[in-house]
Amino acid sequence: MKRLRSGVLFLALILMCSLSAAADPQRTETDGIVAAIREHGVLRVGTAGDYMPMSCLDPDTNRYVGFDAELAEDLAASLDVKIEYVPTSWPTLMEDTLAGKFDLAICGITITEARKEQALMSDGYLGNGKTVLCRAEDAGKFLSLEAINQPEVRVMENPGGLNEKFARENLPNAMLIIHDVNQEIPGLVADKKADVMITEIMEAGYYVGQDSRLAAPLIREPFTNGQLGVLMPKGNEELLEYVNEFLRLEKDSGRIDELAEKYIYQTVEEEMADAA
């Protein structure tokens, strides 16, 4: 089924690109980044590799897994090329994007005006929002920003991303602890090395499903609402057009819903049922 869907998607995107080229008589088949990627045979995808359930490096297999990892594989298949993951980090994500270290980045990146001012971002493909991850025993304690924004509350975040930014802006009275390895933070909260992690609803739901000591009491009432998108440097408008059409076709085919159910909502629903 996945191979059939990829074939249909590939043909649809070929047609889209052909119509686009026909509309511009000065454009040749070898012009542009999409043609260059196909000629090279590789799509370079930037990822921080630390964000489950979106894109995370599995140390046992040395493969990237998650919603965005499969989405990136679909994108590479639509171009009929191999995928090459390029490690980046949240503090250096924009710098690496603008330096052209990869063709695009897909790793749970929230669309923001600040990012759009510096680079290109695709249309949104998945809803997102900041929420709280805490110990199950504290689920009734941290039900508002006011409750978290207390000097005795230890909030732990990874450096350089929007989680740290949100914590600094909204929790100035709390004790902010910066920890370099994002995927270790939920376990540290469970082990009482910190009290709260501010993170996205999908990451919170995933870790609650992995560890019964954790809870996400506001998972259906996030502090913010946004969309995830694909990031790439300015000047790659042709690739942006291709990616937006790819995402539209993935949505229309039901593939986005399929990935969301597999990696996010099934876990969230199980977490909510356990909490009821």
C-alpha positions in Angstrom: 0.0 0.0 0.0 2.8 2.4 0.9 4.7 1.7 -2.3 1.5 2.2 -4.4 0.8 5.5 -2.6 4.4 6.6 -3.2 4.0 5.8 -6.9 0.8 7.8 -7.2 2.3 10.7 -5.3 5.4 10.6 -7.5 3.4 10.7 -10.7 1.2 13.6 -9.3 4.3 15.6 -8.4 6.0 14.9 -11.7 2.9 16.3 -13.4 2.9 19.4 -11.1 6.5 20.1 -11.9 6.0 19.6 -15.6 3.1 22.1 -15.7 5.2 24.6 -13.7 8.1 24.2 -16.2 5.7 24.6 -19.1 4.5 27.9 -17.7 8.1 29.2 -17.8 9.6 28.9 -21.3 13.0 30.1 -20.0 13.3 27.2 -17.6 15.1 24.0 -18.7 14.9 20.5 -17.3 18.2 20.9 -15.5 17.3 24.2 -13.9 16.5 24.4 -10.2 17.1 22.7 -6.9 14.5 19.9 -7.5 16.2 18.8 -10.7 19.6 19.1 -8.9 18.4 16.8 -6.1 17.1 14.3 -8.6 20.3 14.4 -10.5 22.4 14.0 -7.4 20.1 11.1 -6.3 20.0 12.3 -2.6 17.7 14.4 -0.5 19.7 15.9 2.5 17.3 16.2 5.5 18.4 18.1 8.6 17.2 16.7 11.9 18.0 17.2 15.6 17.3 13.5 16.1 16.1 13.9 19.7 12.4 14.5 19.4 10.1 11.5 19.8 7.6 10.8 18.3 8.6 13.1 15.4 12.2 12.3 14.5 14.7 10.5 16.8 17.8 8.5 16.2 17.4 5.0 17.5 20.8 4.1 19.1 20.2 0.3 18.7 19.6 0.5 14.9 21.3 3.8 14.1 18.1 4.7 12.1 15.8 7.7 12.4 12.3 6.8 13.5 9.1 8.7 14.0 6.3 10.7 12.2 8.7 13.1 10.5 11.2 10.4 9.7 8.5 8.5 7.7 7.3 11.8 6.2 10.9 12.5 5.0 11.1 9.1 3.6 7.9 9.6 1.7 9.3 12.9 0.3 12.5 11.3 -0.8 10.5 8.5 -2.5 8.3 11.1 -4.3 11.6 12.5 -5.8 12.9 9.0 -6.5 16.0 9.6 -4.5 17.7 8.3 -1.4 17.6 10.1 1.9 20.6 11.4 3.8 20.1 12.6 7.3 22.3 15.5 8.4 22.5 16.0 12.2 21.8 19.4 13.5 20.7 20.8 16.9 18.0 23.2 18.1 20.6 25.9 19.0 22.2 25.7 15.5 19.1 24.7 13.4 18.6 28.1 11.7 22.4 28.7 11.3 22.8 25.2 9.6 19.7 25.8 7.4 21.0 29.2 6.2 24.5 27.7 5.6 23.0 25.1 3.3 24.1 22.1 5.2 21.0 20.3 4.1 18.2 20.8 1.5 15.5 21.0 4.2 14.8 20.2 7.8 11.9 18.0 9.1 12.1 17.3 12.8 9.0 18.7 14.6 9.7 22.3 13.7 7.0 24.8 14.7 6.1 27.5 12.1 6.9 31.0 13.6 7.1 34.4 12.2 10.7 34.7 13.4 11.6 31.6 11.4 9.7 32.8 8.3 11.6 36.1 8.4 14.9 34.3 8.1 14.1 31.3 6.0 11.3 29.5 4.1 8.7 27.4 5.9 6.2 25.1 4.2 2.5 25.1 4.8 1.6 23.5 8.1 1.0 19.8 8.2 0.2 19.0 11.8 -1.3 20.9 14.7 1.0 21.5 17.7 1.0 23.2 21.1 3.0 23.7 24.3 1.8 21.7 27.3 3.2 20.4 30.6 4.8 17.0 31.3 5.1 16.2 35.0 5.1 13.2 37.4 1.7 11.4 37.7 1.6 12.2 41.4 1.7 15.9 40.6 -0.9 15.9 37.8 -3.4 17.9 39.9 -0.7 20.4 41.0 0.5 21.8 37.7 -2.7 22.9 35.9 -1.7 26.4 35.0 1.3 28.6 34.2 0.8 30.4 37.5 1.1 27.1 39.4 4.3 26.2 37.6 5.8 29.8 37.8 7.0 29.4 41.4 10.6 29.5 42.8 10.5 26.0 44.1 9.3 24.4 40.8 12.2 23.0 38.7 11.5 23.3 35.0 13.9 21.4 32.7 14.4 22.2 29.0 16.8 21.4 26.2 18.8 24.4 25.0 18.1 26.6 22.0 14.6 25.6 21.0 11.1 27.0 21.5 10.6 25.1 24.7 13.4 27.0 26.4 12.1 30.3 24.9 8.6 29.6 26.2 9.9 28.8 29.6 12.0 31.9 29.9 9.2 34.1 28.7 6.4 32.6 30.7 8.0 31.1 33.8 10.5 33.7 35.0 10.1 32.8 38.7 10.5 29.1 38.3 14.0 27.4 38.5 15.0 26.8 34.9 17.4 23.9 34.4 19.0 23.4 30.9 19.8 19.9 29.9 21.5 19.1 26.6 19.9 15.8 25.7 16.2 16.4 25.1 15.1 12.8 25.2 16.6 12.3 28.6 14.4 15.0 30.2 11.2 13.0 30.7 13.1 10.3 32.6 14.8 12.9 34.7 11.4 14.4 35.6 10.1 10.9 36.5 13.3 10.4 38.6 12.6 13.7 40.5 15.6 15.5 39.1 13.1 18.1 37.8 9.4 18.8 38.3 8.1 19.9 34.9 9.0 19.8 31.3 7.3 22.2 28.9 7.0 20.5 25.6 4.7 19.8 22.6 1.5 17.8 23.0 2.8 14.9 20.8 6.0 14.6 22.8 4.2 14.7 26.1 1.7 12.1 24.9 4.5 9.8 23.7 6.4 9.8 26.9 3.4 9.4 29.1 2.7 6.3 27.0 6.2 5.1 27.7 6.5 5.7 31.4 3.5 5.3 33.8 5.3 7.6 36.3 4.5 10.6 34.0 1.4 12.6 33.2 0.3 15.3 30.8 -2.7 16.8 32.6 -3.2 19.7 30.1 -2.7 17.7 26.9 -6.1 18.7 25.5 -5.7 22.3 26.7 -2.2 23.4 25.5 -0.8 26.8 26.3 -0.3 27.6 22.6 -1.6 26.4 19.3 0.5 26.2 16.1 1.5 24.1 13.2 4.6 22.1 12.3 6.3 22.8 8.9 9.3 22.0 6.8 12.2 24.5 7.0 14.6 25.4 4.2 16.8 28.4 3.2 15.5 31.3 1.2 16.2 31.0 -2.5 14.7 27.5 -2.6 11.2 28.7 -3.5 10.9 26.0 -6.2 11.6 23.3 -3.5 9.1 25.0 -1.2 6.4 24.8 -4.0 7.2 21.1 -4.5 7.1 20.4 -0.7 3.8 22.2 -0.3 2.2 20.1 -3.1 3.7 17.0 -1.6 2.2 17.8 1.8 -1.2 18.5 0.2 -1.2 15.1 -1.5 -0.1 13.4 1.7 -3.1 15.0 3.5 -5.5 14.2 0.7 -4.4 10.5 0.5 -4.9 10.1 4.3 -1.1 9.5 4.9 -0.8 12.4 7.4 -3.7 11.0 9.4 -2.2 7.5 9.2 1.1 8.7 10.7 -0.6 10.8 13.3 -2.6 7.8 14.5 0.5 5.6 14.5 2.8 7.9 16.4 0.7 10.5 18.3 -3.0 10.1 18.8 -3.2 6.4 19.8 -0.7 7.1 22.6 -2.6 10.3 23.6 -5.9 8.4 23.7 -4.4 5.6 25.8 -2.9 8.2 28.2 -6.3 10.0 28.6 -8.1 6.7 29.2 -5.6 5.7 31.9 -6.0 9.1 33.5 -9.8 8.9 33.6 
